[in-house]
Amino acid sequence: MQPPVASPIDRLSLMHGFLGLFRANHYGSLLDDDLKAYFGVGYVFKVSSGKAALALILRALQRLAPDKREVVIPAYTCFSVPSAVVKARLTPVPCDIDRSTFDYDLGMLSHCIGERTLCVVSCHLFGMASNVQTVRTMCSERDVFVVEDAAQAMGVEIEGTKLGTHGDVGFFSLGRGKNITCGSGGILLTNSDRIAAQLADQYLSLASPGFFENIRAYLQVLLQKVFIHPLLFWLPAGIPQLGIGETLFFEDFPMKRLSGMAAGLLWNWRERLDRVNEGRRETARFFAEQLHVRTCRKHSVPYLRFPFLTASRNQKEMLMSLPQSRSLGLSPMYPTGVNAIQQLKGILQGKTYPVARDVAERLVTIPTHYLLSNEDKVSICKLIKTVLSDSQRLMPNKDD
C-alpha cells in the first residue's frame, strides 16, 4: 500500500537527531544559520508545527495592528489554517478560489479586504505558487500584511526568489508529509525588523519540549521511517485510532519551540529537499503527460501531491471507492471548504463559496513521493483512465 505522502529521513539524519537530544543549542544554531543563508532572510524562528508557526505570526501581527482582527484565507485550504486563526483569537474571512489555480479569485479578494483586515494569507497549495505580488499590491494600498503559507512549497522558486520570502512574513511545515520532515515542526521567515521584534517577543513565551517528550518524538520518527514503506504502510493505515488521512480542525493545539532533536534530524535538509523536489517534478511531468492534464508553469512545480479534478462528484466517488485507489495512494484531499467546518459554522453561517465546494467534491490527489515506483505510476494512470472511460460510458445519453 502506497502512502499518499512521504518524505525521506536517512540514517545520517537519524544519528544527528539522536545527538540533538544532548546538543540542542548546537544543532539549533546550525539550522538557523543554514535557513537564513538558503532563503536570504534576516530572521528565522523554529516552532513545533506549521499551524503553531501561523498562530505565532498572527499574534505578532495583531500586536502591530491591535484594531484589526480579520484574517483573509482561501475558502479551500488545509484546515490547519483556520485552526491557527482561531487559536490566535482572530476571525477567519474566507475568499473563494480560482478553479484552475486553487489560488484566490482576485476579483473577489478585493471585496474581502476591509478596514478590519489584519492580513491576507496566500497559500501555495500543492506547491503551486499563489499570486503574491498582486495580493501585495492590493494589501499595500490598505495597510494590510501579507502572510505566505508555504507549508507545501519549501524549496520552490519563482523568478529566482524562493516562496515564503515574497510576503511580509512566511512559514513552512515540517510535518511527515511535507517536502522535508523531522516528524513535525514549523519555520517562520521574515526580513521585517518590526515583525521580527514582535515574533521574538512571542517566541520567548514558548516552552521547549522536555527530554522525555523528545525521546517519544524520536521513537515516533523511527516508527514512521519503518512503517511508511509500501510493504508495511497497510498496518498503520488499518488502525482507525491513528487517524491517518483524516482532515481535522483543531480548536486548540500545543505551541512550543522546535527541539534540538528535530533540528538534528534536519542535518542534511538541503540535499534531501533538492533531491525529493526534483523527483516530484519528474513524477508530476509523467502524470501530466499520461493523463493529459494542464499544469502550471509547464510542469516545473514539485507538486507535493498531483491535483486531478474529475469531471463530477460521482466520478470522484467511483474512483475513490476502488480498493486499488487506496492501495496506490490516491487521496480525496480536504473534504469541504472551510465554511463547512462544523466548529466555524457559528462564525461563517450562511456564507457559501461555490468554487471551493466544487473543488472539494471533485478533487483527487495523486502521490508524487520518492517511494512511488515506475510500475505504481503506470498502474495509477491505467486505473484513472479506466474509471474515466467507464464513468463516461455509464452516463445517460443526452437524447434519452
TANOR-V655918 format. One record per backbone hydrogen bond with DSSP energy under -0.5 kcal/mol. NH is the residue of the N-H (numbers start at 1). CO is the residue of the C=O. Records with the same first field share a line. If there is no record, write none. Layout:
NH: CO + CO
//
This chain:
2: 327
14: 10
15: 11
16: 12
17: 13
18: 14
19: 15
20: 16
21: 17 + 18
22: 19
23: 19
27: 23
28: 24
29: 25
30: 26
31: 27
32: 28
33: 29
34: 30
35: 31
36: 32
37: 33
38: 34
39: 35
40: 36
41: 36
43: 190
45: 188
47: 186
48: 256
53: 49
54: 50
55: 51
56: 52
57: 53
58: 54
59: 55
60: 56
61: 57
62: 58
63: 59
64: 60 + 61
65: 61
68: 65
69: 116
70: 116
71: 91
72: 119
73: 93
75: 95
81: 78
82: 78
83: 79
84: 80
85: 81
86: 82
87: 83
88: 84
89: 86
90: 85
91: 69
92: 90
93: 71
95: 73
98: 103
99: 97
101: 98
102: 98
105: 96
106: 104
108: 105
109: 105
110: 106
111: 108
112: 108 + 109
113: 109
114: 112
117: 114
118: 70 + 116
119: 70
120: 145
121: 72
122: 120 + 147
123: 121
124: 122 + 149
125: 123
127: 124
128: 125
132: 130
135: 131
136: 132
137: 133
138: 134
139: 135
140: 136
141: 137
142: 139
143: 140
144: 139
145: 118
147: 120
148: 169
149: 122 + 147
150: 148 + 171
153: 150
156: 153
158: 161
161: 158
163: 156
165: 162
168: 146
169: 146
170: 189
171: 148
172: 187
174: 185
176: 183
178: 175
182: 174
184: 182
186: 47
187: 172
188: 45
189: 170
190: 43
192: 168
193: 191
196: 192
197: 193
198: 194
199: 195
200: 196
201: 197
202: 198
203: 199
204: 200
205: 201 + 202
206: 203
207: 255
209: 257
214: 210
215: 211
216: 212
217: 213
218: 214
219: 215
220: 216
221: 217
222: 218
223: 219
224: 220
225: 221
226: 222
227: 223
228: 224
229: 226
232: 229
233: 229
235: 232
236: 232
237: 233
238: 234 + 235
239: 236
240: 238
242: 239
243: 240
246: 243
248: 246
250: 248
251: 249
257: 207
258: 46
263: 259
264: 260
265: 261
266: 262 + 263
267: 264
269: 266
272: 268
273: 269
274: 270
275: 271
276: 272
277: 273
278: 274
279: 275
280: 276
281: 277
282: 278
283: 279
284: 280
285: 281
286: 282
287: 283
288: 284
289: 285
290: 286
291: 287
292: 288
293: 288
295: 293
298: 295
299: 296
300: 296 + 297
303: 301
304: 126
306: 366
307: 305
308: 364
310: 308 + 362
316: 312
317: 313
318: 314
319: 315
320: 316
321: 317
322: 319
325: 322
326: 322
327: 323
328: 324
329: 326
330: 325
331: 365
338: 75
340: 337
341: 338
344: 341
345: 341 + 342
347: 344
348: 344
349: 345
351: 348
357: 353
358: 354
359: 355
360: 356
361: 357
362: 358
363: 359
364: 308
365: 331
366: 306
368: 304
372: 369
377: 373
378: 374
379: 375
380: 376
381: 377
382: 378
383: 379
384: 380
385: 381
386: 382
387: 383
388: 384
389: 385
390: 386
391: 387
392: 388
393: 389
394: 390
395: 391
400: 397
//
